[in-house]
Amino acid sequence: MKRLFIASIFCLITASLSAQFTLTDSLVAYYPFNGNADDESGNGHNGTIHGPSTTLDRFGNANSAYQFDGVDDYIESSTKIPITDFPVTVSVFIKIGSDIKGGTVYRSDYWDGYTDDTKGIGVSVENPGHVIGYFGTGNSTITFQSEYRIASRNWQHIAVVFENTDSVRIYFNGKESPWIKTNKSDKPFTTSGTLDKIGKDDDGLNRSVYEGAIDELRIYNRVLSSTEINDICSEDGFDPVDGEPVAYYPFNGNANDESGNGHDGTAYGPTLVPNRFGSQLSAYAFDGVNDSIILNRGNPIDVSGPMTIACWAKTDTTTNNHLPLISDYSSENGFYIYFTGDRTGPATWMASSNFQYYSDTDEKYDDGEWHHWAFTVAGIGQSD
């Protein structure tokens, strides 16, 4: 009997630390949100919680991130975080809703919504998904808007590096985005004694309250390199989903599609087991006999165009039979991804009414270890 374990399937249409520093150097505040809002940098800037509730983090761990309602939820530092001059780096994992409302993720000071007196630095997400880095000079706000847009419904890593009055670096999942500066200023940002906020802008009007989840907020008094930002982004094996997936199955206790597109699955037989991080009830084990997950037939996924399918899976035995991994096919068209008999490597078969394509690998993966596979095709029935 061959057992197969699968975790974190998603489908997309179309899409070392630095030598000089460690990731704790110049770290002035760090909020991993491990069931509380304590500052684990050792600097004592613990947060006071005003409304947000704990939620699953990017690995499916319970009570390991905070969910903000977009109405009046926020977290406030108990003491002022010492952000007084450039450079500053803000690094954070976020997950925004399908309406991409977003809002203020972090603000070091305040903005008076009545007089436009603005101080400190801030990071926000604004509809339709642009990341904004900004600072206040006392009588004006200087903003830098990313050209890239963040994907909704998925955990993403963003980082904003404030280098000086005229330059920032904005990163999405480790990739640097071009940006647009709205106005110019040679003045540095100014500060006051206002306490730092997570999840809202301290403007007195609640005009930019964040809706979504926040985790692993780090604030530095220095420039982080692109290598360091990539190290944070991929920490503990995190593999972010770039772009808008048409289906995403993290298997967090069920077979629901968490892309928001409604392609939910029904489990027939497989059992929930720990995933590759050891999180309970976060992957499915299949018995190799008749276990399966069937997707909602009333809401089929369009697989006729360019697509990428990726998943984590492991197996520990060999068999002479093909073992389906993911499939959507009939006798004439569709695709079929499976383990290829005693070679125990993944293979693909795709067909349409006038085209068939097959590929496989000579590598074996029957080692009982988690492996990540991704399959990309220009489109069913297309020769390229």
N, C-alpha and C positions, 0 to 999 in steps of 0.2 A: 504494500500500500504506500502510495506516495502522498506526503502531506505538503501542502503549499500554504505559505503565509503571505498575505498581501496587505500593504498599508499605503495610504496617501496617494490615491490615483487622481490625476487631473488631466483634462483634455483642453488644448488651446487651439483656437483657429488662428492660423498664420503664426504666432509667436514664441606669515611669521611676523611677528611683531617687528617694528622698526628697530634698527640697530641702536638708536639713541634713547628710546623711551620704552616704557612699559605702559600698559593700559590703565595703570593706577597713578602714573605721574601726572601731577597738576589736576587730578580729579577732585573737584570741589563739592560735588553732590552726586549720589548714585541711588536710584530708586528701583530695585528689582521687583518690588511689589510682591514679596513672598508672603501673602496673607496680611500685609500691613503696608504702611507708607513710610517705614523707617528709612533714613538715609544711611546706607551701608558703606559710604566712603570713609566713615570714621570721624566726620566733621560735625556731626550732631544736628544737621538740618532736617530733623524728622518732620514728616508731613502730618497735618491735621485733616481728617477726611470729612468733607461736607457733602454727603450724598452718594457718591459713586459706590457701586457694589463690586465685589471680587468676581472674577470670571476666569475662563480657561485662557492659558497663554498660548503661544504659537506652537507648542508641542502637545497641547491637549491637557496640560496639568491644571487641576482645579485650584481655585483661589490663588492664582499666580499672576494676575493682571487685574486692571480696573476698567469697568465699563461705565461710561459717562452718558447721561441721558439727553444732553443737548438743551436742557432747560435751565437748570441751576446747580448741577453737580460740579464740584471742583475740589482740589486738594491744595492746601496752603502750607508753606514752610513755617516751622515754629520759630526759626531764626533767619535773618537775612543771609542769603547766599552771596558771597563776596564777588559779584560780577561788576567790576568798576571800570574796565578798560579793555580794548582789543589786545590780543585775539581771544576769541571764545569759540568753543565747539559745543553744539547740542546734538546728541545722538539719542534716538528713540525708536522703538517698534510701535507701530500703530495699525489699527484695523478700523476702517471707516465703513459706514453703512452704504446701501445701494443708492441712496439719494445723494451721496457725496456732500452732505451738509458740512462735515468737518468742523472747523472752528479753531480756536486757540489751543495749541498743544502745551506750550510753555511760555510764560511771560515773567521776566525778572523784576519788573517794576510796574508802572501804571500808565494809563492813558486816560486823561480827563475828557470824557465824551462831550462835555459842555464847552470847554475852553480850548480843546486840542493841545493842552499841555501834555506832552508825552515824554516818557523817560524809559531807560533800560533797553533790553533786547527781547525779541520774541520770535516764536516759530508757530506758524498756523497752516492749516490746509483750507483752501477756499474753493468753492464750486467753480469750475468742474474738475477739481482735483489738483490744482497747482499748489505747490509748497511755497510759502512766503517766509522769508527771513527779513526781519525789520529791526530798526533801532530808533530811539527817540532822542532828539537833541535838546529838548526842552520846549521848543515851539514848532517843531515839525517832525514828521515821521518819514524815514528813509526806508524804502522797501525794495527787496530783490525778489522777483517772481520767477520760479522755475518754468522752463519751456516744457519739460516733461510733466506728465500728469500721473498721479498715483492711482492704482487700481483699487476699486472698491471691493469689499467683502472678504479680502484676504489680508493676512498679516504682511506688512511691508516694513522695511527698515529705511528710515530717512536720517540724514545728518546735514546740519547746516554749520559751516565753518565761517565765522565772521573774522576775516583777516585784518581789515582796516575799514576806514570810512567809505572806500570806493570799491571794495571787492569782497565777495563771499564765494564759497563753494557749496553747492547743493548736490547731495547724493541720494539716489534712489537705489536701494538694494546693491550698494557698492559702485554704482555707475554714476559718473558726474553728469549733471544736467546743465545745459546752457541756461542763462537767466537774463531777465530784463530788469533794469533799474528804473524806477519810476521818477526819481528826481535826484538832484545832486546836493552834496553837502561836504564841506571840509571839516565840519565840527564833529567831535566824538560824541558818543551817547552820554547822557547825564543820568544820575541816579538819585534816589531818595531813600527813605527808610521803609518804603512799602514792602511788605513780604511777598515772596515769590508765589506764583500761582501755576498750578497744573490743571488744564482743562477749561480755563476761562481767561479773558482779558479784564483787568481790573479797571474798567472804564465807568463803573457805576450804572451802566445801562443794560448789561447782560446781552450785548449785541454780537458777541463772538464766543458763545459757549460751545464747547466741543461735544460732538456726538460720535461715539465709537469707543473702542478699547485702546488703552495705552499700557505699555510695559517697558521695562528696562531703560528708564530715562537716565542718561549720563550727561553731566555738565563739566566742561574742562576750561581751565584758564590757559589754553594753548591751542595751536593748530594741530589737529590730527591729520596724519598723512592718509592718502588713499589706501595704502596697505593696512593701516590700523583700522580704518573704517570697514574695509572688507573683512578683517579679522572679527570685528564685532558683529557684522552682518551674518557671518557664517558660523558664529560661536555655537558650540554644541551640535554642529551638524545641520543647522537650519538652512533650508533650501527654499527661498521665497519663490512664489508664483508671480512672474512678471506678466503684465497684461491682464485682460479680462478672460478668465476661463469660461468655457461653455458648460463644463461639469467639473466638480471637485469633490472628492470623497476622502476626507481625513479619517473616517471611521471612528469618530469620537463617541463610541457607545452605540452606533447605529450605522445604517448605510445611506443616510441622507446626503443629498447633493447640496453642499454649502456654497456653491457659486451663486445661489439665488435664482437659478434658472429652472428649478423644479424637476430635475431629472432624478428624483429619489429612487433608491433601490430597495427591494425587498429581499431579505436574507432567507434562503431556504437551506438550513442545515449548518452553515459554518459557525464557529464559536468565536467569541471575542477573546483576545489574548493581549499580552503586553506588546507595544510597538518597539521600534529599534532603540528608543530612549528608555525603555522599561516602564513607560506609563501604562497603567492597567486599562483594559477594555478599549484599546486604541488601535487594534488591527484585527483582521479576521484570519482564522486557520481553517483550511479546506481539507476534507478527508481524502480527496482523490477518487472518490466513488460517485457521489451524486450531490455534493454540496455546491451551491451556486448563489449568486446574487443577480436578480433580474431587475432591470431598470423599467421605469414607467413607460409602458408601450403607448400610452395615450399622449406622450410628450417625447417623441423620438429625437435623438441627437442627429443633426445633419452631418454626415461623414463624407459627403460627396466632394468637398473642396479641400484645400490645403489644411493639414492638421498635424498636431503633435500630441502624442499620448505618452505619459510618463507615469511610472509607479515604482514603489519599493516592494520587493518580494524576496522570499528565501525558501529553499527546499533542501532536504538533507538525504534523499534517496534517489535511485535511478529506476526507470521503467522503460519498457519497450513501446509503451503507448504515448501518443501525444497528449499533453496535459494543457488544456486551454487556460490562458491567463486572462485575456480580454477578447471578446469577439462581438461582431455585429455583421452577420453575413447570411446569405442564402446560397443556393447552388450556383447562382449566376453573378452575384455582386456582394460587395461588402469587404470586411477585413477580419482577420483571424490571427491573433498573436498567441503563441503557445510555446511550451518547452518541447524540444525535439527529441523525444525518445531517450535512448541511453547516452546521448551526448549532453543532455540536461542543459542546453543553452537555449536562449530565446530565438524564435524564428517568426517571420511574418508571412502571411499569404493575403493578397488583395486581388480583387477581380471585379470586372464589370461585364456587360454583355459581349464586349469585343476585346477584352484585355485581361491578362493574368500576370501577376508578378509574385516572385517568391525570393526570400533572402533568409540566410541563417548565419550562425556563427559556430566555429569549431571549439570555442571556449566552453568549459564546464563550470557550472555554478552549484553543484550539489554538496556544498560545504557547510550548510546550516547557518550561513551568515547572510545578513541583509545586503542586498545589492540594489542599485538604482538603475533602471532602464528607461530610455526615452526612444520613441519611434517617431520619425518625421517623414511625411510624404507630401508631394505636391498636390495630390488629389487622386481619388479612385478613378482608374481608367486613363490617367495621364502618364505618358512615357517618361517625363522628366522627374 
